[in-house]
Amino acid sequence: MMGKKMNGNNVAAMQARVSDYFTELARLPEQTVVTDGNGIEMAMADLFPIMIERFARHRDGEGKVMFIGNGASSAIASHMALDFSKNGKVPALAFNDAVSLTALSNDEGYDQVFAKQIEYFAAKGDLLIAISSSGNSENIIKAVQAARVKDCGVLTFSGIGADNKLRQLGDYNLYVPSGEYGFVEVVHGGLIHALLDIFMGWSAQTGLWNRPAALPVNEFLEKRGAA
C-alpha cells in the first residue's frame, strides 16, 4: 500500500535534499585529484592522452588490461573489463571468478586472492587497474605489489581518505575527494567509462552511441573506427 502523500512543505524539503545530493555528486568528477607515481598533481586533461595511447597499444597486441576490486568495485571491474574487450577491442579481464576467489582465499588467505592471480596470469607490459573506495584494502595493495614484480603498469582509483595507501602506489592515481562510499563508487565507474568512451571517439558533438536505429552496432563502430 502506498504511503500518504507528503504535504507541500515536505515535498519542498525533499526536493532540496535530492537536489543537494546530485549537486554534490556532480562536482566530484572535476574535483578528482590526479597524481603521478611521484605524488605530483597533474591535470585530468594530461592523463587522458597518456592512457588513450596505452589503451591503443593494448588493442594493437601489446599486452592486456586487468581489473580488480572488492564489492561494488568488483562489479565495476567486471563491467569495465567487458566493455573494454567488447566495445573498445582492448583485451581485458577481471579476476572475479567465484571458484578462484573462494579457493585462493581458503588456501592462501583473502589478502592474496588478486595477487596470486596476477602472479599466474600477468605479463610484462600489462596494465593493472586497481579500484578501491577506501584505498586501504589489503588484497588490492598486495595485488599492486604483485603487478610490480611482473613489471606491469598500474592505474589506481581510490577515495574516502586523502592519505589512503593505494593512491601512493600507481603510475597514475585518481583520488575522489569524498567520504561517501556511494559517491566514490559512482564516480570511479564514471571516470573509467570516460577513459574508454573518449578512447573510442566520444565527443559532445557526435556522442558515441547516437546511431540510426537501422544501423547495427558493429557497423556503426566500424564507421567510427572503434571496432
Residue frames relative to the residue before (quaternion, step in Angstrom):
aa qw qx qy qz dx dy dz
M 1.0000 0.0000 0.0000 0.0000 0.00 0.00 0.00
M 0.4694 -0.6879 0.4783 0.2787 3.57 -0.88 0.92
G 0.5001 -0.6497 0.4843 0.3054 3.57 -1.13 0.70
K 0.6708 -0.4874 0.3671 0.4216 3.51 -1.31 0.14
K 0.5331 -0.6235 0.4722 0.3226 3.52 -1.13 0.69
M 0.4541 -0.6886 0.4916 0.2792 3.59 -0.93 0.89
N 0.4708 -0.6485 0.5083 0.3152 3.54 -1.16 0.57
G 0.7506 -0.4386 0.2572 0.4220 3.55 -1.29 0.27
N 0.6620 0.5099 -0.3186 0.4475 3.58 0.92 -0.84
N 0.6706 0.4980 -0.2993 0.4611 3.55 0.98 -0.85
V 0.6178 0.5365 -0.3387 0.4645 3.57 1.06 -0.74
A 0.6635 0.5032 -0.3075 0.4604 3.58 0.92 -0.89
A 0.6509 0.5119 -0.3148 0.4639 3.57 0.99 -0.82
M 0.6659 0.4898 -0.3074 0.4713 3.57 0.97 -0.83
Q 0.6192 0.5393 -0.3434 0.4559 3.58 1.01 -0.76
A 0.6434 0.5181 -0.3193 0.4643 3.57 1.03 -0.78
R 0.6494 0.5125 -0.3204 0.4616 3.60 0.98 -0.80
V 0.6518 0.5070 -0.3120 0.4699 3.55 0.95 -0.90
S 0.6514 0.5152 -0.3100 0.4628 3.58 0.95 -0.87
D 0.6428 0.5203 -0.3164 0.4647 3.58 0.98 -0.86
Y 0.6273 0.5545 -0.3322 0.4344 3.57 0.98 -0.88
F 0.7471 0.4093 -0.2356 0.4678 3.56 0.72 -1.05
T 0.5728 0.5575 -0.3808 0.4648 3.59 1.18 -0.43
E 0.6559 0.5002 -0.3016 0.4782 3.56 0.97 -0.88
L 0.6639 0.5029 -0.3070 0.4605 3.58 0.91 -0.88
A 0.6775 0.5261 -0.2983 0.4186 3.59 0.92 -0.90
R 0.6545 0.5345 -0.3297 0.4209 3.60 1.06 -0.61
L 0.6116 0.6506 -0.3350 0.3007 3.57 1.08 -0.72
P 0.6200 0.5422 -0.3923 0.4096 3.68 0.83 -0.66
E 0.7213 0.4301 -0.2632 0.4749 3.58 0.85 -0.88
Q 0.6760 0.4587 -0.2993 0.4929 3.61 1.21 -0.33
T 0.3950 0.7088 -0.4843 0.3272 3.58 1.27 0.08
V 0.3133 -0.7594 0.5488 0.1546 3.55 -0.92 0.99
V 0.1470 -0.7836 0.6016 0.0496 3.56 -0.79 1.09
T 0.0097 0.7913 -0.6109 0.0223 3.56 -0.91 0.95
D 0.4253 -0.6750 0.5322 0.2833 3.53 -1.23 0.44
G 0.7644 -0.4009 0.2538 0.4366 3.56 -1.27 -0.10
N 0.6763 0.4547 -0.2897 0.5020 3.56 1.27 -0.25
G 0.5611 -0.6264 0.3738 0.3912 3.56 1.29 0.14
I 0.4875 0.6595 -0.4342 0.3726 3.59 1.25 0.24
E 0.4439 -0.7069 0.4850 0.2607 3.58 -0.80 1.02
M 0.0295 -0.7776 0.6280 -0.0041 3.51 -1.17 0.73
A 0.5790 -0.5938 0.4287 0.3584 3.56 -1.22 0.40
M 0.5825 -0.5675 0.4539 0.3642 3.54 -1.16 0.64
A 0.6504 0.5347 -0.3124 0.4400 3.58 1.03 -0.80
D 0.6361 0.4933 -0.3357 0.4891 3.60 1.21 -0.35
L 0.6330 0.5450 -0.3302 0.4396 3.58 1.11 -0.67
F 0.6540 0.5724 -0.3371 0.3618 3.58 0.82 -0.98
P 0.6758 0.4698 -0.3363 0.4578 3.68 0.77 -0.77
I 0.6080 0.5532 -0.3540 0.4462 3.59 1.06 -0.69
M 0.7112 0.4470 -0.2623 0.4750 3.56 0.85 -0.98
I 0.6184 0.5437 -0.3470 0.4489 3.60 1.01 -0.74
E 0.6483 0.5028 -0.3201 0.4737 3.58 0.99 -0.82
R 0.6528 0.5044 -0.3187 0.4667 3.58 1.03 -0.75
F 0.6319 0.5215 -0.3416 0.4605 3.60 0.93 -0.80
A 0.6324 0.5369 -0.3347 0.4470 3.59 1.00 -0.79
R 0.6369 0.5174 -0.3325 0.4649 3.59 1.00 -0.75
H 0.6562 0.4957 -0.3170 0.4725 3.58 0.96 -0.83
R 0.6287 0.5375 -0.3283 0.4561 3.58 0.99 -0.83
D 0.7346 0.4308 -0.2235 0.4741 3.55 1.02 -0.84
G 0.7413 -0.4773 0.2128 0.4212 3.58 1.20 0.42
E 0.6042 0.5554 -0.3644 0.4400 3.59 1.24 -0.03
G 0.8464 -0.1518 0.0615 0.5067 3.57 0.05 1.28
K 0.3920 -0.7076 0.5550 0.1938 3.51 -1.41 -0.10
V 0.4233 -0.6573 0.5588 0.2766 3.53 -1.41 0.12
M 0.1187 -0.7823 0.6099 0.0437 3.57 -0.97 0.92
F 0.1675 -0.7892 0.5871 0.0666 3.56 -0.93 0.97
I 0.0236 0.7814 -0.6236 -0.0018 3.58 -1.10 0.73
G 0.2181 0.7528 -0.6052 0.1393 3.55 -1.22 0.61
N 0.3620 -0.7056 0.5661 0.2250 3.56 -1.30 0.38
G 0.8414 0.1796 -0.1066 0.4984 3.57 -1.15 0.57
A 0.8293 -0.0362 0.0650 0.5539 3.58 -0.77 -1.05
S 0.6262 0.5301 -0.3391 0.4603 3.58 1.07 -0.68
S 0.5884 0.5517 -0.3550 0.4726 3.57 1.18 -0.54
A 0.6400 0.5145 -0.3229 0.4706 3.57 1.00 -0.79
I 0.6287 0.5145 -0.3298 0.4809 3.58 1.02 -0.79
A 0.6366 0.5439 -0.3264 0.4386 3.58 0.96 -0.90
S 0.6827 0.4797 -0.2901 0.4686 3.59 0.85 -0.94
H 0.6429 0.5347 -0.3113 0.4514 3.55 0.92 -0.95
M 0.7472 0.4219 -0.2464 0.4506 3.56 0.71 -1.05
A 0.5775 0.5622 -0.3890 0.4463 3.61 1.10 -0.54
L 0.6647 0.4839 -0.3060 0.4799 3.58 0.97 -0.80
D 0.6701 0.5030 -0.3140 0.4465 3.59 0.87 -0.88
F 0.6274 0.5209 -0.3404 0.4682 3.59 1.00 -0.78
S 0.7016 0.4697 -0.2720 0.4617 3.59 0.89 -0.94
K 0.7527 0.4237 -0.2238 0.4514 3.57 0.70 -1.11
N 0.7884 0.3341 -0.1699 0.4878 3.57 0.75 -1.03
G 0.7704 0.3741 -0.1984 0.4766 3.57 0.90 -0.91
K 0.3313 -0.7582 0.4862 0.2811 3.58 1.31 -0.30
V 0.4579 0.6291 -0.4660 0.4212 3.55 1.18 0.72
P 0.3911 -0.7353 0.4843 0.2679 3.66 -0.45 1.06
A 0.1198 0.8002 -0.5673 0.1533 3.55 -0.68 1.15
L 0.0088 -0.7823 0.6226 0.0165 3.53 -1.22 0.52
A 0.2510 -0.7251 0.6196 0.1653 3.52 -1.35 0.44
F 0.3765 -0.7529 0.5000 0.2035 3.56 -0.89 0.95
N 0.3406 0.7803 -0.4457 0.2767 3.55 0.72 1.15
D 0.3302 0.7535 -0.5113 0.2485 3.60 1.20 0.29
A 0.5130 -0.6931 0.4151 0.2900 3.58 -0.76 1.08
V 0.6456 0.5211 -0.3295 0.4506 3.57 0.95 -0.82
S 0.6585 0.5046 -0.3092 0.4649 3.58 0.91 -0.89
L 0.6727 0.5077 -0.3051 0.4434 3.58 0.87 -0.92
T 0.7152 0.4456 -0.2748 0.4631 3.57 0.85 -0.92
A 0.6524 0.5112 -0.3254 0.4553 3.60 0.96 -0.78
L 0.7049 0.4612 -0.2763 0.4626 3.57 0.85 -0.94
S 0.6409 0.5049 -0.3423 0.4661 3.60 1.00 -0.69
N 0.6485 0.5137 -0.3097 0.4686 3.57 1.08 -0.71
D 0.7692 0.3941 -0.1893 0.4660 3.57 0.88 -1.00
E 0.8111 0.2762 -0.1093 0.5039 3.58 0.98 -0.86
G 0.5413 -0.5750 0.4268 0.4407 3.58 1.20 -0.52
Y 0.5705 -0.6397 0.3879 0.3390 3.56 -0.98 0.84
D 0.5947 0.5773 -0.3713 0.4185 3.58 1.11 -0.47
Q 0.7065 0.4566 -0.2486 0.4801 3.60 1.28 -0.31
V 0.4298 0.7575 -0.4431 0.2123 3.62 1.21 -0.17
F 0.7220 0.3753 -0.2503 0.5247 3.60 1.09 -0.58
A 0.6180 0.5685 -0.3489 0.4161 3.59 0.98 -0.81
K 0.6666 0.5029 -0.3120 0.4532 3.57 0.92 -0.86
Q 0.6602 0.4962 -0.3198 0.4644 3.59 0.96 -0.79
I 0.6175 0.5149 -0.3416 0.4867 3.57 1.09 -0.63
E 0.6124 0.5448 -0.3351 0.4647 3.56 1.04 -0.77
Y 0.6989 0.4758 -0.2656 0.4633 3.59 0.98 -0.87
F 0.8504 0.2807 -0.0696 0.4395 3.57 0.74 -1.07
A 0.6034 0.5843 -0.3735 0.3938 3.62 1.11 -0.46
A 0.1181 -0.7647 0.6298 0.0680 3.53 -1.27 0.55
K 0.6719 -0.4878 0.3707 0.4162 3.53 -1.24 0.44
G 0.7921 0.3021 -0.2366 0.4748 3.54 -0.92 0.96
D 0.4970 0.6246 -0.4423 0.4090 3.60 1.25 -0.09
L 0.3194 -0.7231 0.5774 0.2041 3.56 -1.33 0.30
L 0.1800 -0.7596 0.6169 0.1000 3.57 -0.88 0.99
I 0.1199 -0.7500 0.6471 0.0659 3.56 -0.91 1.00
A 0.0934 -0.8234 0.5593 -0.0218 3.54 -0.37 1.34
I 0.0932 -0.8172 0.5685 -0.0180 3.55 -0.63 1.23
S 0.1950 0.7668 -0.5909 0.1576 3.59 -0.73 1.06
S 0.4287 -0.7218 0.4758 0.2622 3.57 -0.58 1.12
S 0.7324 0.4000 -0.2290 0.5012 3.58 0.92 -0.88
G 0.3337 -0.7523 0.4955 0.2777 3.55 1.10 -0.69
N 0.6966 0.4770 -0.2587 0.4694 3.56 1.28 0.07
S 0.3832 0.7250 -0.4953 0.2868 3.61 1.21 0.22
E 0.4612 -0.7322 0.4270 0.2623 3.55 -0.58 1.17
N 0.6592 0.5074 -0.3336 0.4436 3.60 0.99 -0.72
I 0.6166 0.5182 -0.3453 0.4817 3.60 1.16 -0.48
I 0.6417 0.5244 -0.3204 0.4588 3.58 0.94 -0.88
K 0.6936 0.4673 -0.2831 0.4694 3.59 0.88 -0.92
A 0.5992 0.5483 -0.3609 0.4583 3.58 1.13 -0.54
V 0.6328 0.5148 -0.3315 0.4740 3.58 0.99 -0.79
Q 0.6416 0.5175 -0.3218 0.4658 3.58 0.96 -0.83
A 0.6450 0.5093 -0.3159 0.4741 3.59 1.02 -0.79
A 0.6378 0.5272 -0.3247 0.4580 3.58 1.03 -0.76
R 0.6246 0.5354 -0.3394 0.4561 3.57 1.05 -0.69
V 0.6165 0.5414 -0.3408 0.4590 3.58 1.04 -0.78
K 0.7110 0.4373 -0.2392 0.4960 3.57 1.10 -0.77
D 0.4315 -0.7226 0.4367 0.3176 3.59 1.32 0.08
C 0.3334 0.7213 -0.5198 0.3137 3.54 0.92 1.03
G 0.4737 -0.6065 0.5432 0.3357 3.52 -1.29 0.36
V 0.1748 -0.7913 0.5803 0.0810 3.57 -1.19 0.55
L 0.0528 -0.7502 0.6591 0.0009 3.54 -1.00 1.03
T 0.1029 -0.8324 0.5435 0.0330 3.61 -0.65 1.05
F 0.1433 -0.7388 0.6533 0.0825 3.50 -1.33 0.61
S 0.1280 0.7988 -0.5749 0.1227 3.60 -0.67 1.07
G 0.1021 -0.7835 0.6091 0.0690 3.55 -1.35 0.00
I 0.6442 0.5774 -0.3881 0.3178 3.55 -1.30 -0.70
G 0.8305 -0.0545 0.0640 0.5506 3.63 0.30 -1.18
A 0.4841 -0.6933 0.4509 0.2859 3.58 -0.84 0.96
D 0.6991 0.4497 -0.2682 0.4869 3.59 1.20 -0.44
N 0.3103 0.7741 -0.5094 0.2123 3.61 1.18 0.33
K 0.6191 -0.6062 0.3729 0.3319 3.56 -1.17 0.69
L 0.6595 0.5726 -0.3244 0.3634 3.55 0.87 -0.98
R 0.6894 0.5089 -0.3037 0.4165 3.59 0.89 -0.86
Q 0.6102 0.5258 -0.3563 0.4736 3.58 1.30 0.06
L 0.7034 0.5529 -0.2263 0.3850 3.57 1.25 -0.41
G 0.6576 0.5481 -0.3201 0.4058 3.61 1.13 -0.43
D 0.5811 -0.5025 0.4822 0.4211 3.52 -1.34 0.10
Y 0.7528 0.0136 -0.0046 0.6581 3.51 1.25 -0.72
N 0.1133 -0.8151 0.5681 -0.0102 3.54 -0.98 0.92
L 0.1225 -0.7764 0.6153 0.0594 3.55 -0.92 0.96
Y 0.0771 -0.8078 0.5839 -0.0217 3.55 -0.63 1.22
V 0.2410 -0.7681 0.5818 0.1162 3.57 -0.70 1.15
P 0.2931 -0.8122 0.4807 0.1525 3.62 -0.41 1.19
S 0.4735 0.6279 -0.4793 0.3896 3.55 0.40 1.28
G 0.3601 -0.7269 0.5467 0.2076 3.53 -1.16 0.67
E 0.5727 0.5862 -0.3697 0.4378 3.57 1.30 0.10
Y 0.4358 -0.7297 0.4582 0.2600 3.57 -0.51 1.17
G 0.6593 0.5241 -0.3237 0.4312 3.59 0.88 -0.89
F 0.6493 0.5076 -0.3199 0.4674 3.58 0.95 -0.82
V 0.6554 0.5183 -0.3177 0.4482 3.58 0.88 -0.94
E 0.6675 0.5131 -0.3040 0.4459 3.58 0.90 -0.93
V 0.6656 0.5009 -0.3077 0.4598 3.58 0.90 -0.91
V 0.6806 0.4840 -0.2966 0.4631 3.58 0.91 -0.87
H 0.5952 0.5471 -0.3711 0.4568 3.61 1.00 -0.67
G 0.6668 0.4973 -0.3020 0.4657 3.57 0.86 -0.94
G 0.6731 0.5073 -0.2960 0.4493 3.56 0.95 -0.86
L 0.6545 0.5162 -0.3161 0.4530 3.57 0.99 -0.80
I 0.6708 0.4786 -0.3095 0.4746 3.58 0.93 -0.83
H 0.6091 0.5297 -0.3464 0.4779 3.58 1.07 -0.71
A 0.6445 0.5257 -0.3297 0.4467 3.59 0.94 -0.84
L 0.6296 0.5320 -0.3348 0.4565 3.59 0.96 -0.83
L 0.6980 0.4617 -0.2729 0.4745 3.57 0.87 -0.96
D 0.6853 0.5029 -0.3046 0.4297 3.59 0.78 -1.00
I 0.6763 0.4685 -0.3014 0.4819 3.59 0.93 -0.83
F 0.5795 0.5521 -0.3612 0.4783 3.59 1.12 -0.60
M 0.7133 0.4512 -0.2497 0.4747 3.57 1.00 -0.84
G 0.6739 -0.5455 0.2848 0.4088 3.59 1.23 0.00
W 0.3292 0.7590 -0.5102 0.2350 3.60 1.20 0.23
S 0.0993 0.7403 -0.6646 0.0213 3.52 -1.25 0.64
A 0.6350 -0.5371 0.3877 0.3976 3.57 -1.23 0.42
Q 0.6536 0.5317 -0.3146 0.4371 3.58 1.11 -0.64
T 0.8159 0.2790 -0.1202 0.4919 3.57 0.86 -0.93
G 0.3158 -0.7224 0.5423 0.2903 3.58 1.13 -0.55
L 0.4742 -0.6489 0.4930 0.3331 3.55 -1.18 -0.51
W 0.7988 0.2580 -0.1135 0.5315 3.55 0.99 -0.84
N 0.4294 0.6789 -0.4810 0.3513 3.58 1.21 0.39
R 0.2105 0.7893 -0.5351 0.2152 3.54 0.20 1.30
P 0.5941 -0.5365 0.4396 0.4074 3.59 -1.18 0.41
A 0.5839 -0.6234 0.3922 0.3415 3.57 -0.95 0.86
A 0.6966 0.4844 -0.2775 0.4506 3.59 1.05 -0.71
L 0.6253 0.5547 -0.3384 0.4321 3.60 1.24 -0.26
P 0.4194 -0.7182 0.4899 0.2615 3.63 -0.58 1.08
V 0.6266 -0.5688 0.3791 0.3742 3.58 -1.12 0.70
N 0.6652 0.5141 -0.3249 0.4332 3.61 0.82 -0.93
E 0.6677 0.4907 -0.3028 0.4709 3.57 0.94 -0.88
F 0.6205 0.5452 -0.3307 0.4565 3.56 1.05 -0.80
L 0.6934 0.4694 -0.2826 0.4679 3.59 0.87 -0.94
E 0.6102 0.5431 -0.3537 0.4556 3.58 1.06 -0.66
K 0.6426 0.5195 -0.3192 0.4640 3.56 1.01 -0.80
R 0.6897 0.4518 -0.2695 0.4976 3.58 1.15 -0.68
G 0.4902 -0.6744 0.4275 0.3495 3.59 1.23 -0.21
A 0.5284 0.6600 -0.3921 0.3626 3.57 1.27 0.27
A 0.6988 0.4609 -0.2815 0.4691 3.60 1.13 -0.44
